[in-house]
Amino acid sequence: MIKKKILITAGGTGGHIFPAYSLAKFLINKNYNVKVTTDKRGLKYLKNYKELNLTVIPSSPLLKENILKLFSSTLIVFYAIVKSTLFLIFNRPTLIFGMGGYSSFPICIAATILKIKFIIYESNLIVGKANKYLLPFAEKIFVSHKELTGISNKYDNKVFEIGNIVREEIINANFSSRKVNMINGIKILVLGGSQAAKVFAEKLPKIFVKFKNSNIPIKVFQQCQKNQNEQLSQFYQKAKIDHKIFNFTEKIVDYYSKVNLVITRSGASVLGELVNVNVPFISIPLPTSADNHQYKNAEFYQKKGYGYLLEEKDINCKLYDLIDNIFKDQSLVEKILSSQRQYSDKEIFKNLINQIEKIVNDKN
């Protein structure tokens, strides 16, 4: 029996890359012939996964700051579409799965030219620019949540809610029965996405010291940029705060199991993971995110009762009081956990394979 070919295209940050890797592994185990295209940014995360059949295709957003940047970025996009077209001619897949972001754009445009079916995936709560342009040509757009905004009603028949594509170890783990309390102090995990958040290392330690000075036990696991490691570690040592500093890690699930509170950026991928691992979180959106999508993600999760939203401008004046309230009132923790336990993405891959096979087996 000939294996059906599926191409997954993903690039950029870990928010696109790790769901793509999880999907690739699942499809490989289902006996599909899987290839993956990525850009240079995505390659640094995927290059160690030897089981993936990787091809690098350049990508760029259209940069409109000045005429020179617009010209050069347009050339990169044009070259990427040409390279994608040649790649698809020689490696014609049955179906293409675009993980969103501008790195998926060239392959999906080439697929349109060559009349190859493709699906796009939108994990955020507002449809991204690339997916918005691609939607008229796509077979389907898979979305994490039906509350997504930015899609015209005329494409309602293309929208299918599947949930968050999260890492396999999260799907397989059982977090629902674990106890999360702060009786013995605050064990806090600070995340800034795959890029880390420079501002978190600059502002949060001073707030954590206030808890130490108030005789509230606190332990900090903090992700930061490599050039911040030494300064941050020295600060915590001087303050006598129990801590562990780390940079990018693929073993983030290990940290989830050790903490009772998370402070994080508001990428769709990390919020999707946190609601599945059942841990309270404070989400601080990146103010410069495209179309303010991180704020919309955080706002959605707060309205659902899964966590708290705090804007970056309010870190200094509001974060301490928010953490202090959570620490002193266990009912706030229980309320969040109760809401989170009503949500699960354990059926995500079942939902995906059902839809993929429908499209793959459609002869039209």
Sine and cosine of phi, psi and omega as CSV:
sin_phi,cos_phi,sin_psi,cos_psi,sin_omega,cos_omega
0.00,0.00,0.79,-0.62,-0.02,-1.00
-0.97,0.23,0.77,-0.63,0.03,-1.00
-0.94,0.34,0.67,-0.74,0.07,-1.00
-0.98,0.20,0.65,-0.76,-0.08,-1.00
-1.00,-0.05,0.76,-0.65,0.12,-0.99
-0.81,-0.59,0.73,-0.68,0.06,-1.00
-0.95,-0.31,0.79,-0.61,0.09,-1.00
-0.95,-0.30,0.78,-0.63,0.01,-1.00
-0.88,-0.48,0.84,-0.54,-0.08,-1.00
-0.42,-0.91,0.58,-0.82,0.04,-1.00
-0.43,-0.90,-0.09,-1.00,0.07,-1.00
1.00,0.07,-0.76,-0.65,-0.13,-0.99
-1.00,0.03,0.12,-0.99,0.00,-1.00
-0.86,0.51,-0.43,0.90,0.01,-1.00
-0.88,0.48,-0.49,0.87,0.10,-1.00
-1.00,-0.07,-0.59,0.81,-0.16,-0.99
-0.95,0.31,-0.74,0.67,-0.10,-1.00
-0.93,0.37,-0.63,0.77,0.15,-0.99
-0.87,0.49,-0.61,0.79,0.03,-1.00
-0.89,0.46,-0.67,0.74,0.02,-1.00
-0.91,0.42,-0.68,0.73,0.03,-1.00
-0.87,0.49,-0.68,0.73,0.02,-1.00
-0.90,0.43,-0.69,0.73,0.01,-1.00
-0.87,0.50,-0.73,0.69,0.00,-1.00
-0.87,0.50,-0.68,0.73,-0.01,-1.00
-0.89,0.46,-0.71,0.70,-0.04,-1.00
-0.93,0.36,-0.59,0.81,0.07,-1.00
-0.88,0.48,-0.68,0.74,0.02,-1.00
-0.92,0.38,-0.37,0.93,0.06,-1.00
-1.00,-0.01,0.22,0.98,0.11,-0.99
0.96,0.28,0.43,0.90,0.16,-0.99
-1.00,0.04,0.48,-0.88,0.13,-0.99
-1.00,0.05,0.95,-0.30,-0.15,-0.99
-0.93,-0.36,0.77,-0.64,0.18,-0.98
-0.88,-0.48,0.43,-0.90,-0.01,-1.00
-0.75,-0.66,0.75,-0.67,0.18,-0.98
-0.94,-0.34,0.59,-0.81,0.00,-1.00
-0.53,-0.85,0.08,-1.00,0.08,-1.00
-0.96,-0.28,-0.08,-1.00,-0.06,-1.00
-0.89,0.45,-0.55,0.83,0.01,-1.00
-0.92,0.39,-0.69,0.72,0.00,-1.00
-0.94,0.33,-0.48,0.88,-0.05,-1.00
-0.87,0.50,-0.59,0.81,-0.05,-1.00
-0.91,0.41,-0.39,0.92,0.06,-1.00
-1.00,0.01,-0.51,0.86,-0.15,-0.99
-0.99,-0.15,-0.25,0.97,-0.16,-0.99
-0.89,0.46,-0.40,0.92,-0.03,-1.00
-1.00,0.08,-0.13,0.99,0.00,-1.00
-1.00,-0.01,1.00,-0.03,-0.14,-0.99
-0.92,0.40,-0.37,0.93,-0.04,-1.00
-0.96,0.28,-0.23,0.97,-0.02,-1.00
-1.00,0.05,0.65,-0.76,0.09,-1.00
-1.00,-0.05,1.00,-0.08,-0.20,-0.98
-0.99,-0.16,0.64,-0.77,0.18,-0.98
-0.74,-0.67,0.72,-0.70,-0.01,-1.00
-1.00,-0.10,0.81,-0.59,0.08,-1.00
-0.81,-0.59,0.80,-0.60,-0.07,-1.00
-0.90,0.44,0.40,-0.92,0.04,-1.00
-0.53,-0.85,0.39,-0.92,0.06,-1.00
-0.29,-0.96,0.60,-0.80,0.21,-0.98
-0.96,0.27,0.27,-0.96,0.12,-0.99
-0.98,0.20,0.92,-0.39,-0.05,-1.00
-1.00,-0.02,0.88,-0.47,-0.15,-0.99
-0.94,-0.33,0.26,0.97,-0.03,-1.00
-0.89,0.46,-0.62,0.78,0.05,-1.00
-0.42,-0.91,0.15,-0.99,-0.11,-0.99
-0.91,0.42,-0.55,0.83,-0.01,-1.00
-0.92,0.38,-0.71,0.70,0.01,-1.00
-0.92,0.40,-0.62,0.79,0.04,-1.00
-0.89,0.46,-0.69,0.72,-0.01,-1.00
-0.90,0.44,-0.74,0.67,-0.06,-1.00
-0.92,0.38,-0.65,0.76,0.00,-1.00
-0.94,0.35,-0.56,0.83,0.07,-1.00
-0.90,0.44,-0.64,0.76,0.04,-1.00
-0.89,0.46,-0.68,0.74,0.01,-1.00
-0.88,0.47,-0.70,0.71,0.00,-1.00
-0.89,0.45,-0.69,0.73,0.01,-1.00
-0.88,0.47,-0.71,0.70,0.02,-1.00
-0.88,0.47,-0.65,0.76,-0.01,-1.00
-0.90,0.44,-0.62,0.78,0.03,-1.00
-0.92,0.40,-0.66,0.75,0.04,-1.00
-0.89,0.46,-0.74,0.68,0.01,-1.00
-0.89,0.45,-0.63,0.78,0.02,-1.00
-0.90,0.44,-0.66,0.75,0.00,-1.00
-0.88,0.47,-0.72,0.70,0.03,-1.00
-0.89,0.45,-0.67,0.75,0.02,-1.00
-0.86,0.50,-0.69,0.72,-0.04,-1.00
-0.95,0.32,-0.52,0.85,0.05,-1.00
-0.88,0.47,-0.66,0.75,-0.06,-1.00
-1.00,0.01,-0.26,0.97,-0.01,-1.00
-0.72,-0.69,0.82,0.57,-0.17,-0.99
-0.91,0.41,0.93,-0.36,0.01,-1.00
-1.00,0.08,0.29,-0.96,0.11,-0.99
-0.96,0.29,-0.59,0.81,-0.07,-1.00
-0.48,-0.88,0.56,-0.83,0.06,-1.00
-0.90,-0.43,0.66,-0.75,0.02,-1.00
-0.88,-0.47,0.95,-0.30,0.02,-1.00
-1.00,-0.02,0.84,-0.55,-0.10,-0.99
-1.00,0.09,0.09,1.00,0.02,-1.00
1.00,-0.09,0.27,-0.96,-0.04,-1.00
1.00,0.07,0.27,-0.96,-0.12,-0.99
-0.94,0.33,-0.27,0.96,0.03,-1.00
-0.94,0.35,-0.40,0.92,0.04,-1.00
-0.99,0.15,-0.29,0.96,-0.16,-0.99
-0.88,0.48,-0.76,0.64,-0.07,-1.00
-0.87,0.49,-0.69,0.72,0.00,-1.00
-0.89,0.46,-0.68,0.73,-0.04,-1.00
-0.94,0.35,-0.57,0.82,0.09,-1.00
-0.92,0.40,-0.68,0.74,0.05,-1.00
-0.88,0.47,-0.61,0.79,0.04,-1.00
-0.89,0.45,-0.62,0.79,0.05,-1.00
-0.88,0.47,-0.70,0.72,0.00,-1.00
-0.88,0.48,-0.64,0.77,-0.09,-1.00
-1.00,-0.07,0.08,1.00,0.02,-1.00
0.85,0.53,0.72,0.69,0.10,-1.00
-0.97,-0.24,0.74,-0.68,-0.03,-1.00
-0.91,0.41,0.64,-0.77,0.12,-0.99
-0.60,-0.80,0.48,-0.88,0.07,-1.00
-0.93,-0.37,0.55,-0.84,0.16,-0.99
-0.88,-0.48,0.46,-0.89,-0.04,-1.00
-0.84,-0.54,0.73,-0.68,0.04,-1.00
-0.82,-0.57,0.92,-0.39,-0.04,-1.00
-1.00,-0.05,-0.33,0.94,-0.03,-1.00
-0.99,0.14,0.08,-1.00,-0.02,-1.00
-1.00,-0.07,0.01,1.00,0.15,-0.99
-0.70,-0.71,0.73,-0.68,-0.09,-1.00
-0.91,0.42,0.71,-0.70,-0.01,-1.00
-0.96,0.28,0.31,-0.95,-0.05,-1.00
-0.87,0.50,-0.72,0.70,-0.03,-1.00
-0.88,0.48,-0.73,0.68,0.00,-1.00
-0.90,0.43,-0.54,0.84,0.02,-1.00
-0.91,0.42,-0.65,0.76,0.04,-1.00
-0.93,0.36,-0.57,0.82,-0.10,-1.00
-0.99,0.11,-0.37,0.93,-0.13,-0.99
-0.80,0.60,-0.67,0.74,0.00,-1.00
-0.86,0.51,-0.42,0.91,-0.07,-1.00
-0.98,-0.18,-0.22,0.98,-0.08,-1.00
-0.98,0.19,0.48,-0.88,0.11,-0.99
-0.93,0.36,-0.72,0.70,-0.02,-1.00
-0.53,-0.85,0.38,-0.93,0.26,-0.97
-0.87,-0.49,0.89,-0.45,0.06,-1.00
-1.00,0.06,0.72,-0.69,-0.06,-1.00
-0.81,-0.59,0.48,-0.88,0.04,-1.00
-0.95,0.32,-0.62,0.78,-0.09,-1.00
-0.64,-0.77,0.66,-0.75,-0.04,-1.00
-0.92,0.39,-0.27,0.96,0.00,-1.00
-0.97,0.23,0.07,1.00,0.05,-1.00
-0.77,0.64,0.65,-0.76,0.05,-1.00
-0.91,-0.41,0.30,-0.95,0.10,-1.00
0.98,-0.21,0.01,1.00,0.01,-1.00
-0.96,-0.27,0.77,-0.63,0.01,-1.00
-0.90,0.44,0.56,-0.83,-0.02,-1.00
-0.86,0.51,-0.42,0.91,-0.04,-1.00
-0.93,0.36,-0.21,0.98,0.03,-1.00
-0.96,-0.27,0.25,0.97,-0.03,-1.00
-0.83,0.56,-0.56,0.83,-0.03,-1.00
-0.94,0.33,-0.21,0.98,0.01,-1.00
-1.00,-0.09,-0.21,0.98,-0.10,-1.00
-1.00,0.05,0.79,-0.62,0.05,-1.00
-0.69,-0.72,0.85,-0.52,-0.01,-1.00
-0.99,0.16,0.84,-0.54,0.00,-1.00
-0.88,-0.47,-0.32,0.95,-0.09,-1.00
0.98,-0.19,-0.15,-0.99,-0.02,-1.00
-1.00,0.06,0.78,-0.63,0.12,-0.99
-0.99,0.14,0.98,-0.21,-0.06,-1.00
-0.93,-0.38,0.19,-0.98,-0.05,-1.00
-0.88,0.47,0.53,-0.85,-0.07,-1.00
-0.87,0.50,-0.59,0.80,-0.03,-1.00
-0.92,0.40,-0.43,0.91,0.06,-1.00
-0.97,0.25,-0.66,0.75,0.05,-1.00
-0.87,0.49,-0.65,0.76,-0.11,-0.99
-0.99,0.13,-0.34,0.94,-0.03,-1.00
-0.98,0.21,0.40,-0.92,0.05,-1.00
-0.90,-0.44,0.99,-0.13,-0.02,-1.00
-0.99,-0.15,-0.23,0.97,-0.18,-0.98
-0.90,0.43,-0.43,0.90,-0.07,-1.00
-1.00,-0.08,-0.11,0.99,-0.07,-1.00
-0.97,0.24,0.48,-0.88,0.00,-1.00
-1.00,0.00,0.72,-0.69,0.07,-1.00
-0.83,-0.56,0.94,-0.35,0.06,-1.00
-0.58,-0.81,0.16,-0.99,-0.06,-1.00
-0.85,-0.53,0.42,0.91,-0.03,-1.00
-0.86,0.51,-0.64,0.77,-0.04,-1.00
-0.99,-0.12,0.26,0.97,0.05,-1.00
0.90,-0.44,0.03,-1.00,-0.06,-1.00
-0.99,-0.10,0.82,-0.58,0.12,-0.99
-0.90,-0.43,0.96,-0.26,-0.24,-0.97
-0.91,-0.42,0.70,-0.71,0.05,-1.00
-0.94,-0.34,0.79,-0.61,0.01,-1.00
-0.94,-0.35,0.87,-0.50,-0.01,-1.00
-0.86,-0.51,0.56,-0.83,0.06,-1.00
-0.78,-0.63,0.40,0.92,-0.08,-1.00
0.98,0.17,0.03,-1.00,-0.05,-1.00
-0.89,0.45,-0.32,0.95,0.00,-1.00
-1.00,-0.04,-0.17,0.98,-0.13,-0.99
0.92,0.39,0.34,-0.94,-0.03,-1.00
-0.90,-0.44,0.95,-0.32,-0.05,-1.00
-0.84,0.54,-0.66,0.75,-0.08,-1.00
-0.92,0.39,-0.48,0.88,0.01,-1.00
-0.91,0.42,-0.63,0.77,0.02,-1.00
-0.94,0.33,-0.41,0.91,-0.02,-1.00
-0.99,0.11,-0.59,0.81,-0.15,-0.99
-0.97,-0.26,-0.61,0.79,-0.16,-0.99
-0.93,0.36,-0.63,0.78,-0.03,-1.00
-0.82,0.57,-0.61,0.79,0.00,-1.00
-0.90,0.43,-0.54,0.84,0.02,-1.00
-0.96,0.27,-0.62,0.78,0.01,-1.00
-0.90,0.43,-0.53,0.85,0.03,-1.00
-0.88,0.47,-0.54,0.84,0.02,-1.00
-0.88,0.48,-0.60,0.80,0.04,-1.00
-0.93,0.37,-0.66,0.75,0.05,-1.00
-0.87,0.50,-0.68,0.73,-0.01,-1.00
-0.94,0.34,-0.33,0.94,0.05,-1.00
-1.00,-0.08,0.22,0.98,0.01,-1.00
0.87,0.49,0.51,0.86,0.11,-0.99
-0.99,-0.16,0.89,-0.45,-0.03,-1.00
-0.85,0.52,0.72,-0.69,0.00,-1.00
-0.59,-0.80,0.70,-0.71,0.10,-0.99
-0.82,-0.57,0.70,-0.72,-0.12,-0.99
-0.86,-0.52,0.80,-0.60,0.21,-0.98
-0.94,-0.35,0.92,-0.39,-0.15,-0.99
-0.80,-0.60,0.80,-0.60,0.14,-0.99
-1.00,0.09,0.69,-0.72,0.04,-1.00
-0.51,-0.86,0.05,-1.00,0.09,-1.00
-0.98,0.22,0.48,-0.88,-0.11,-0.99
-0.84,0.54,-0.59,0.80,-0.03,-1.00
-0.96,0.28,-0.05,1.00,0.04,-1.00
-0.98,-0.21,-0.12,0.99,-0.12,-0.99
-0.81,0.59,-0.82,0.57,-0.13,-0.99
-0.91,0.41,-0.74,0.68,-0.04,-1.00
-0.89,0.46,-0.66,0.75,-0.02,-1.00
-0.92,0.38,-0.68,0.73,0.01,-1.00
-0.90,0.44,-0.67,0.74,0.03,-1.00
-0.89,0.46,-0.62,0.78,0.02,-1.00
-0.87,0.49,-0.75,0.66,-0.04,-1.00
-0.92,0.38,-0.60,0.80,0.04,-1.00
-0.89,0.46,-0.70,0.71,0.01,-1.00
-0.90,0.45,-0.60,0.80,-0.01,-1.00
-0.99,0.13,-0.09,1.00,-0.02,-1.00
0.85,0.52,0.69,0.72,0.08,-1.00
-0.97,-0.24,0.82,-0.58,0.07,-1.00
-0.88,0.48,0.78,-0.63,-0.13,-0.99
-0.44,-0.90,0.32,-0.95,0.20,-0.98
-0.63,-0.77,0.83,-0.56,0.00,-1.00
-0.98,-0.20,0.69,-0.72,0.05,-1.00
-0.56,-0.83,0.29,-0.96,0.06,-1.00
-0.96,-0.28,-0.60,-0.80,0.03,-1.00
-0.90,0.44,0.68,-0.73,0.04,-1.00
-0.60,-0.80,0.60,-0.80,0.08,-1.00
-1.00,0.05,-0.12,0.99,-0.08,-1.00
-0.97,-0.24,0.63,0.78,-0.08,-1.00
-0.91,0.42,-0.43,0.90,0.01,-1.00
-0.87,0.49,-0.54,0.84,0.04,-1.00
-0.87,0.49,-0.60,0.80,0.01,-1.00
-0.96,0.29,-0.60,0.80,0.01,-1.00
-0.82,0.57,-0.61,0.79,-0.08,-1.00
-0.97,0.23,-0.18,0.98,-0.09,-1.00
-0.98,-0.19,-0.12,0.99,-0.19,-0.98
-0.86,-0.52,0.26,-0.96,0.08,-1.00
-0.87,-0.50,0.10,1.00,0.07,-1.00
-0.35,-0.94,0.62,-0.79,0.03,-1.00
-0.81,-0.58,0.69,-0.73,0.20,-0.98
-0.94,-0.35,0.79,-0.61,-0.15,-0.99
-0.54,-0.84,0.37,-0.93,0.28,-0.96
-0.92,0.39,0.03,-1.00,-0.19,-0.98
-0.89,-0.46,0.58,0.82,0.12,-0.99
-0.91,0.42,0.54,-0.84,-0.06,-1.00
-0.87,0.49,-0.59,0.81,-0.06,-1.00
-0.90,0.43,-0.76,0.65,-0.06,-1.00
-0.94,0.35,-0.61,0.79,0.03,-1.00
-0.92,0.40,-0.61,0.79,0.07,-1.00
-0.88,0.47,-0.63,0.78,0.05,-1.00
-0.92,0.39,-0.71,0.70,-0.09,-1.00
-0.89,0.45,-0.62,0.78,-0.01,-1.00
-0.94,0.35,-0.43,0.90,0.04,-1.00
-0.99,0.14,-0.47,0.88,-0.01,-1.00
-1.00,0.00,-0.04,1.00,0.09,-1.00
0.85,0.52,0.92,0.39,0.12,-0.99
-0.63,-0.78,0.71,-0.71,0.03,-1.00
-0.88,0.48,0.57,-0.82,0.02,-1.00
-0.59,-0.81,0.44,-0.90,0.13,-0.99
-0.92,-0.38,0.88,-0.48,-0.09,-1.00
-0.98,-0.18,0.84,-0.54,-0.01,-1.00
-0.89,-0.45,0.98,-0.18,-0.10,-1.00
-0.90,0.44,0.54,-0.84,0.16,-0.99
-0.94,0.34,0.88,-0.47,-0.11,-0.99
-0.90,0.44,-0.40,0.91,-0.07,-1.00
-0.99,-0.15,0.20,0.98,-0.01,-1.00
-0.90,0.43,0.56,-0.83,-0.07,-1.00
-0.84,0.54,0.76,-0.65,0.00,-1.00
0.83,0.56,0.37,0.93,-0.01,-1.00
0.82,0.58,0.58,0.81,-0.11,-0.99
-0.92,0.38,-0.48,0.88,0.01,-1.00
-0.92,0.39,-0.60,0.80,0.05,-1.00
-0.89,0.45,-0.68,0.74,-0.01,-1.00
-0.90,0.43,-0.62,0.79,0.07,-1.00
-0.87,0.49,-0.77,0.64,-0.05,-1.00
-0.89,0.45,-0.64,0.77,0.01,-1.00
-0.89,0.46,-0.67,0.74,0.02,-1.00
-0.88,0.48,-0.74,0.67,-0.03,-1.00
-0.92,0.39,-0.54,0.84,0.06,-1.00
-0.93,0.37,-0.68,0.73,0.00,-1.00
-0.89,0.46,-0.51,0.86,0.03,-1.00
-0.98,0.21,-0.16,0.99,0.00,-1.00
0.99,0.13,0.27,0.96,-0.06,-1.00
-0.99,0.10,-0.33,0.94,-0.04,-1.00
-0.06,-1.00,-0.16,-0.99,-0.04,-1.00
-0.93,-0.36,0.48,-0.88,0.07,-1.00
-0.93,-0.38,0.77,-0.64,0.08,-1.00
-0.67,-0.74,0.78,-0.62,0.02,-1.00
-0.98,0.22,0.50,-0.86,-0.07,-1.00
-0.85,0.53,-0.58,0.81,-0.02,-1.00
-0.92,0.40,-0.28,0.96,-0.04,-1.00
-0.98,-0.22,0.12,0.99,-0.04,-1.00
-0.83,0.56,-0.78,0.62,-0.10,-0.99
-0.92,0.40,-0.56,0.83,-0.12,-0.99
-0.99,-0.15,-0.28,0.96,-0.10,-0.99
-0.81,-0.59,-0.36,0.93,-0.14,-0.99
-0.91,0.41,-0.69,0.72,-0.03,-1.00
-0.84,0.54,-0.74,0.67,-0.04,-1.00
-0.90,0.44,-0.61,0.79,0.00,-1.00
-0.90,0.43,-0.74,0.67,0.03,-1.00
-0.89,0.45,-0.66,0.75,-0.01,-1.00
-0.87,0.49,-0.66,0.75,0.02,-1.00
-0.90,0.43,-0.67,0.75,0.01,-1.00
-0.91,0.42,-0.65,0.76,-0.01,-1.00
-0.90,0.44,-0.64,0.77,-0.11,-0.99
-1.00,0.08,-0.28,0.96,-0.08,-1.00
-0.82,-0.57,1.00,-0.07,-0.03,-1.00
-0.87,0.48,-0.39,0.92,0.00,-1.00
-0.91,0.42,-0.49,0.87,0.06,-1.00
-0.91,0.41,-0.65,0.76,0.05,-1.00
-0.90,0.44,-0.72,0.69,-0.04,-1.00
-0.90,0.44,-0.58,0.81,0.01,-1.00
-0.91,0.42,-0.69,0.73,0.03,-1.00
-0.90,0.44,-0.73,0.68,-0.03,-1.00
-0.88,0.47,-0.61,0.79,0.03,-1.00
-0.87,0.49,-0.68,0.73,0.03,-1.00
-0.92,0.38,-0.70,0.71,-0.02,-1.00
-0.89,0.47,-0.62,0.78,-0.06,-1.00
-0.94,0.35,-0.23,0.97,0.08,-1.00
-0.99,0.12,-0.10,1.00,-0.02,-1.00
-0.90,-0.44,0.59,-0.81,0.06,-1.00
-0.40,-0.92,0.59,-0.80,0.10,-0.99
-0.95,-0.31,0.40,0.92,-0.04,-1.00
-0.90,0.44,-0.36,0.93,0.00,-1.00
-1.00,-0.07,0.12,0.99,-0.15,-0.99
-0.84,0.54,-0.74,0.68,-0.07,-1.00
-0.96,0.28,-0.50,0.87,0.12,-0.99
-0.90,0.43,-0.70,0.71,0.05,-1.00
-0.87,0.49,-0.68,0.74,-0.03,-1.00
-0.90,0.44,-0.78,0.63,-0.09,-1.00
-0.91,0.42,-0.58,0.82,0.04,-1.00
-0.87,0.49,-0.71,0.70,-0.02,-1.00
-0.95,0.32,-0.66,0.75,0.00,-1.00
-0.88,0.47,-0.70,0.72,-0.03,-1.00
-0.92,0.38,-0.54,0.84,0.09,-1.00
-0.88,0.48,-0.70,0.71,-0.03,-1.00
-0.94,0.33,-0.70,0.72,-0.02,-1.00
-0.88,0.48,-0.62,0.79,-0.07,-1.00
-1.00,0.03,-0.06,1.00,0.04,-1.00
-0.97,0.26,0.87,-0.49,-0.07,-1.00
-0.99,0.17,-0.24,0.97,-0.05,-1.00
-0.96,0.27,0.00,0.00,0.00,0.00
